[in-house]
């Protein structure tokens, strides 16, 4: 296994994640840190803390897709059979990797799996057990329910990118992340492509990862609002029929626009909705890449 941690200008959370990975109860696991950081002092501090850690320093921020793709290519070249992608704001129970690998070894058609994701601040509450399609959108499944360890279950739709274990052969056959998306919904796009190639996706609810949630970009920040509005439209147009894409558009304006408007208004930042609308219109126009 090669575990890849993607970092962007974050020291304290990244250090905690690295320490958590190094304490996993799994012997044949190498750790690779991919640095999208522009702040070189962050990188230097991490190198000082972990002098033996393998680090790839990108010359610029390549986003979730580009940064992870570079790490995945390195892991494949080094002979990894499994690739474990992690955000830099998670803490893992010690047996997470062992349980996920065991489940995938027993299910050779499984292309990727994820542990159950619980909230960092309230470890008994689920943040995600994968996603399910809900009015044309991949909503977090079992969000805000009480954590229950119910073994292995199939994903209703997709997996979430903060902690995913990939089978190397599935990545090689399906392809890597779509870098034109840059940030958000890259894992959704990959899961759709994998399922089209008859790979299954599993949720390992006995394995738990605790997530601090949107530490890097912030919930309802302008970056989040833009890419969350744009990228689902790009993914939908790319992967679904014309009529389902129209359904996605309609539900975007009737359901998700009011949802985001409510939240930014609640925060006293109604003007922030313009970033979401900019993302929507760029998505309709097919504009991709880093905004």
C-alpha positions in Angstrom: 0.0 0.0 0.0 1.0 3.6 -0.7 -0.8 6.2 1.4 -0.9 9.6 -0.2 -1.6 12.7 1.8 -2.3 15.9 -0.2 -1.4 19.2 1.5 -2.0 22.9 0.7 -0.4 25.4 3.1 -1.4 23.6 6.3 1.1 22.5 8.9 -0.7 21.6 12.1 -3.5 19.4 10.6 -1.1 17.7 8.2 1.3 16.8 11.0 -1.6 15.2 12.9 -2.7 13.2 9.8 0.9 12.0 9.1 1.3 10.9 12.7 -2.1 9.0 12.5 -1.0 7.2 9.3 2.4 6.3 10.7 0.6 4.7 13.7 -1.6 2.4 11.5 -1.6 -1.3 12.3 -0.4 -2.3 8.8 3.3 -3.1 8.1 3.6 -2.8 4.3 2.4 0.8 4.0 4.6 3.6 2.6 3.6 7.2 3.1 3.9 9.9 0.4 3.1 13.6 1.0 2.2 15.6 -2.0 2.7 19.3 -1.5 0.6 21.8 -3.4 1.8 24.4 -0.9 3.1 27.8 -2.0 4.3 28.5 1.5 7.8 26.9 1.6 8.1 27.4 5.3 5.3 24.8 5.7 7.2 22.3 3.7 10.4 22.9 5.6 8.7 22.5 9.0 7.2 19.2 7.9 10.6 18.0 6.6 12.1 18.9 9.9 9.4 17.0 11.8 9.6 13.9 9.5 13.1 13.8 7.9 12.5 10.4 6.3 9.1 11.2 4.8 8.8 11.0 1.0 7.6 14.3 -0.3 6.7 15.5 -3.8 6.8 19.3 -4.1 4.7 20.7 -6.9 5.8 24.0 -8.3 2.2 25.3 -8.1 -1.2 24.3 -6.7 -2.5 21.6 -9.0 -5.7 21.1 -7.1 -7.1 17.9 -5.7 -7.1 16.1 -9.1 -3.6 17.2 -10.3 -1.9 16.8 -7.0 -3.2 13.4 -6.3 -2.6 12.2 -9.9 1.1 12.9 -9.5 1.1 11.0 -6.2 -0.8 8.1 -7.8 1.6 7.9 -10.7 4.5 7.7 -8.3 2.8 5.0 -6.2 2.0 2.9 -9.3 5.6 3.2 -10.5 6.8 2.0 -7.1 4.7 -1.1 -7.4 1.9 -0.4 -4.9 -1.0 -2.8 -5.2 -3.3 -0.4 -3.3 -3.3 3.4 -3.1 -4.9 5.1 -0.1 -5.8 8.7 -0.7 -6.3 11.0 2.3 -7.1 14.6 3.0 -4.7 16.3 5.3 -7.4 16.9 8.0 -8.2 13.4 9.1 -7.4 11.1 11.9 -7.6 7.3 11.5 -8.4 4.5 13.8 -5.4 2.1 13.8 -7.1 -0.8 12.1 -8.6 1.2 9.2 -6.2 0.1 6.5 -6.2 -3.5 7.6 -10.0 -3.7 7.5 -10.3 -2.0 4.1 -7.6 -4.1 2.5 -9.2 -7.3 3.9 -12.6 -6.3 2.4 -11.1 -5.6 -1.0 -9.0 -8.8 -1.0 -12.3 -10.7 -0.5 -14.0 -8.8 -3.3 -11.8 -8.7 -6.5 -14.5 -6.7 -8.5 -14.2 -3.9 -6.0 -12.4 -1.0 -7.6 -12.3 1.2 -4.5 -13.7 1.5 -1.0 -13.9 4.0 1.8 -14.1 3.7 5.6 -17.0 5.3 7.3 -16.3 9.0 7.8 -17.2 10.5 11.2 -17.0 14.1 12.3 -13.8 15.0 14.2 -15.6 17.1 16.8 -18.3 14.5 17.5 -16.9 11.1 16.9 -20.2 9.3 17.3 -21.8 11.2 14.4 -21.4 10.1 10.7 -20.4 12.6 8.1 -20.4 10.2 5.2 -21.0 6.6 4.3 -20.4 7.4 0.7 -23.0 9.2 -1.4 -26.5 8.7 -2.8 -28.2 10.4 -5.7 -30.9 12.7 -4.2 -32.8 14.9 -6.6 -30.0 14.8 -9.1 -27.2 15.4 -6.7 -24.7 13.1 -4.9 -25.7 13.8 -1.3 -23.6 12.5 1.6 -25.3 9.2 2.8 -26.2 8.8 6.5 -24.9 12.3 7.3 -25.6 13.4 10.9 -26.8 9.9 11.9 -25.3 8.0 14.9 -22.3 5.9 14.0 -23.0 2.2 13.7 -20.5 -0.4 12.7 -22.5 -2.6 10.4 -19.7 -4.3 8.4 -19.3 -4.0 4.6 -22.0 -2.5 2.4 -22.2 -1.4 -1.2 -22.1 2.3 -1.9 -25.4 3.6 -3.1 -23.7 6.0 -5.6 -20.1 7.1 -5.0 -17.3 7.6 -2.5 -16.0 10.8 -0.8 -12.4 11.9 -1.5 -11.2 12.5 2.0 -10.3 8.8 2.5 -10.5 6.4 -0.4 -8.6 3.1 -0.9 -8.1 2.3 -4.6 -7.1 -0.9 -6.3 -4.2 -0.2 -8.7 -5.6 -2.1 -11.6 -8.9 -0.2 -11.3 -7.0 3.1 -11.5 -5.1 1.9 -14.5 -8.2 0.7 -16.3 -10.5 3.5 -15.4 -7.9 6.3 -15.6 -6.9 8.9 -13.0 -8.8 12.0 -11.8 -10.1 14.5 -14.4 -7.7 17.4 -13.9 -10.0 19.8 -15.7 -12.2 19.8 -12.6 -9.3 21.0 -10.4 -11.2 20.8 -7.1 -14.4 19.0 -5.9 -16.3 16.2 -7.5 -13.2 14.5 -9.0 -13.8 11.4 -7.0 -17.5 11.5 -8.0 -16.5 11.5 -11.7 -14.1 8.7 -11.1 -16.7 6.6 -9.3 -19.2 7.0 -12.1 -16.5 5.9 -14.7 -15.5 2.9 -12.5 -19.1 1.7 -12.1 -19.6 1.9 -15.9 -16.7 -0.5 -16.2 -18.4 -2.9 -13.8 -16.3 -2.2 -10.7 -18.1 -2.2 -7.4 -17.6 0.4 -4.7 -17.8 -0.5 -1.0 -18.3 1.2 2.4 -16.4 -0.4 5.2 -18.4 0.8 8.2 -16.3 -1.1 10.7 -13.3 1.1 9.7 -13.6 4.7 10.9 -11.8 7.9 9.9 -12.5 11.2 11.6 -12.7 14.3 9.4 -12.3 18.0 10.3 -14.4 18.9 7.2 -13.3 21.6 4.7 -10.3 22.9 6.7 -8.4 23.8 3.5 -11.1 25.6 1.5 -13.8 26.3 4.2 -17.5 25.6 4.0 -19.4 28.2 1.9 -16.2 30.0 1.0 -16.0 31.6 -2.4 -13.8 28.8 -3.6 -16.2 26.1 -2.3 -19.3 27.8 -3.7 -17.7 28.3 -7.2 -16.4 24.8 -7.7 -19.4 23.0 -6.0 -21.7 24.9 -8.4 -19.6 24.4 -11.5 -18.2 20.9 -11.3 -21.4 18.8 -10.7 -22.7 20.3 -13.9 -19.5 19.4 -15.8 -19.6 15.9 -14.3 -23.3 15.5 -15.1 -22.9 16.6 -18.7 -19.9 14.4 -19.2 -21.4 11.2 -17.7 -25.2 11.2 -18.1 -27.8 11.4 -20.8 -28.9 14.8 -22.1 -32.3 14.5 -20.4 -30.7 13.6 -17.0 -28.4 16.6 -17.4 -31.4 18.8 -17.9 -32.9 17.3 -14.7 -29.6 18.1 -12.9 -29.9 21.7 -14.1 -33.5 22.1 -13.0 -32.8 20.7 -9.5 -29.7 22.9 -9.2 -31.8 26.0 -9.5 -34.9 24.8 -7.6 -33.2 23.0 -4.7 -29.5 23.7 -4.3 -29.5 27.4 -5.2 -32.0 28.1 -2.3 -30.0 25.9 0.0 -26.7 27.8 -0.6 -28.5 31.2 -0.6 -30.0 30.3 2.8 -26.6 29.4 4.3 -24.7 32.4 3.1 -27.6 34.7 4.2 -27.5 33.0 7.6 -23.8 33.9 7.8 -24.6 37.5 6.9 -22.8 37.1 3.6 -25.6 37.1 1.0 -23.2 38.6 -1.6 -21.2 35.4 -1.6 -24.0 33.7 -3.7 -22.5 35.4 -6.7 -19.6 32.9 -6.6 -22.0 30.0 -6.7 -23.9 31.5 -9.6 -20.6 32.2 -11.4 -19.8 28.5 -11.0 -23.3 27.5 -12.3 -23.0 29.6 -15.5 -19.4 28.5 -16.1 -20.6 24.9 -15.7 -23.3 25.5 -18.3 -20.8 27.0 -20.7 -18.4 24.1 -20.1 -15.6 26.2 -18.6 -13.2 24.0 -16.6 -9.8 24.2 -15.1 -8.6 26.4 -12.2 -10.8 29.4 -11.9 
